[in-house]
Amino acid sequence: MAKSCEDVSARMMELLYGELPEGERAAIEAHLETDAGGCARCRAELAGLRSARAIARQVLDETPPASAH
């Protein structure tokens, strides 16, 4: 089943975190598929979310600075 950009955008976080049921994930991945002329707008949105998630994870994994006391 074809997905609109609005449908994909609404489910993007679930895709990012691997929380979509198999059929739904497959439909969204088909919408994003580059070889099939997929949606560049939605791919860019997903790339931005992945980048933001990676930065947040990196910051959260850093050792906090020593206390000034």
N, C-alpha and C positions, 0 to 999 in steps of 0.2 A: 504494500500500500504506500503510495507516494505521500510524503510529508511536506507541509509548507514550512517556510522559514519560521513562522510564528510557533508552530507545533514543536519544531526542533529546538528553538530558543527556550521554550518553556520547560523542556526536559533536559537541557544541557548539563545542569549540575548533577542530575542523576546519571547521565552518561559518564561524566567526568569521574564520579565516585563508584562506577560499576554497579549501580543500583537498579538498572532497568531490566525488565524481563527480556529474555532472548529475542522474541519476535519484535518487540519494540526497539531494542538495540539494533537489530539488523535493519529495520526500516530507517532509522536515523543514520546509521552508517552508510546506507545506500544513498541517502540525501547528500552526504558529505563526500562520497567517493569521487576522487579526482579523475580516475580513468573513465568514468561514465559521465563526465561533464558536470560533476556535482557542484554544489553551491559554495562559491568562494566566500561569500559573506558569512555563512555559518561556520565554515572551516576557520576563518579569521577569528570569529568569536570564541570558538573552542580553543584555538591556539592562545588567545589572550588569557582565557581562564586557566589553562594549563600553566602558562608562564607565571601568573599571579599566585597560583597554588604552590609552584616550585619556590618562588621567592619567600612566601609565607613560611613554608616548611623549613627553608634554610635559616630564616631568622629565628624561628622557634627552636631549632636545633643548636643554635649558638650558645656558648657558655656565657652566662650573665657576667658583667664586669664585677670585679671585687668591690665590696662595700667601701665607701669613703670614710667610714668610722674607724 
